[in-house]
Amino acid sequence: MAEKLPAGAHPVNDSQYVELLAGKTVSGTAYKDNGSRLGTYKTRYKADGRKLLTWKPYGGGPTQNFAVRWEIRDGLFCEQGVPSGTMRCGARGLVYRKGGTCFHTFSDKKTVRFKYGC
């Protein structure tokens, strides 16, 4: 089941979000909104603006690879979502950090959607 945001996790501001992801590789676990594990991922934010995502669903199924874009726009980290292709910018108050772990929450800001080392 999805984790609750741990006590002591602090919000990440937009400049910190840029530092966390721009030009980096992150990998972690994704959860469905009902709390079950959706799969694991590895995302490479290449210096040339390519976002390369490797997705492995839980419960079987083939590993999938996606290539979309990311950029810094007006000081905000912006990235295309998969599979929608919609560009989203900024931490939007949904990104938290505790120690060496980052958490993206659902809109409730309490339940973890994505978790990765940062």
ABEGO torsion letter per residue (X at the ends): XBBBBBBGBBBBBAAAAAAAABGBBBBBBBBBAAGBBAEBBBBBBBAAGBBBBBBBBBGEEBBBBBBBBBBBBGGBBBBBBOAAGBBBBEAGGABBBBEABBBBBBAAGABBABBBBX
